[in-house]
């Protein structure tokens, strides 16, 4: 097992690079979109180039995070943290749905979706993975998806903007669940989760009749 300092150093570098791509670049993207908008009258309707690139980024990221949570789940199961393992399983499935949402929009615009190529992922202790998962969700909810949704609106791609907002809503739920589990330091009884296949929102109660994110009915929920 890698030492705590090595895992967090690796994570810090990875998060810093993501911040450069997701936080700094959108500022330049906005300028690009505005300039492109001025040329539309001369060249005709243009493709939402930047949003298509953002969808590709979102697809790759969601696939990676989904795999990350799957590995975290196996580690938690091995260490006898069944509640944490089950939460990661639900979150992994949610991220897969987000990736599918991005891929569907890319294909709708005639963009080929390249197969995801897995990279190396370090898996620490359960507490460490919960901190890392919380960091990932904070990045997505505080900067990534709000920026991507705004860019999609600027490029007049409402379907993408709506998809990004749905993902943002579901990821905020992830952040809540991870925080709650961190507060308990992973010590909780295992309980079932229900994942909405329409937007990836995670539901914890059988009494919910429809998804609060996309209003899909409960009979479509996937039980984890």
Secondary structure, DSSP 8 states (H G I E B T S, - for coil): ---HHHHHHHHHHHHHHHHIIIIIHHHHHHHHHHHHHHHHHHH-S---HHHHHHHHHHHHHHHHHHHHHHHHHHHHHHTT-HHHHHHHHHHHHHHHHHHHHHHHHHHHTT---------------HHHHHHHHHHHHHHIIIIIHHHHHHHHHHTT-HHHHHHHHHHHHHHHHHHHHHHHHHHTTT-------EE-TTT--EE--TT--B-TTT--BGGG-EE-
